[in-house]
Amino acid sequence: MVLKRLELVVFVLLMLLGSTRMPAQSFQGLDAVKLVNAVNGDSVSLDHKSSGPLVVIIFTSNYCPYSRKYEDRIKNLYQEFSQKDVNFILVNPNNGPDDNLEEMRKKANSLGFAAPYLKDHEQVLTEIMGATRTPEAFLLKPVNNGFELIYRGAIDDNPQTSLDVEANFLRTAIQNALRGNPIEQAEERVIGCIIKK
């Protein structure tokens, strides 16, 4: 009897460890969250009615060394998928001296990045989304009156260098979502800087 219980526990643990699916999660009322775009000073909110087929939100930071290593990779993803009406939004949840609006504007201009770079000074969107590290990506699909979360986590499998990337988690998730295919890797652990509350 004890052996059968042990086998059952091991089986359940293996099923949980092997699962890459996450429970369906939706976000409503994101259009009420208005953040300042450091690039031009405009107030920006997420409108599910005009968001195209997908929205990519990446929590990032000027200060975080991991975020800096991903700048070119994020820019490449933006250039590839913005032509397919995928909207990219960068969100800075940090409040250090390197992460103020002026430094964010300088960073955006130096990268030549056209996507909004939003300041989440009060960490409102950070709390709603449950972001914990930078860089951390969220892939959303507009549904009904909100957004469905279809991928969250790491951008790829190598936070050190793009030259050694073997699995492009976010890119693959976007491709599958655009094709209407299921996303097998719906969540991936993030290695990055902890967002200070």
Secondary structure, DSSP 8 states (H G I E B T S, - for coil): -HHHHHHHHHHHHHHHHH------EEEE-GGG--EEETTT--EE---GGGS-SEEEEEE--SS-HHHHHTHHHHHHHHHHHGGGTEEEEEEE---SGGGSHHHHHHHHHHHT--S-EEE-TT-HHHHHHT--EESEEEEEEEETTEEEEEEEE-SSS-SS-GGG----HHHHHHHHHHHT---S--EE---SEE---
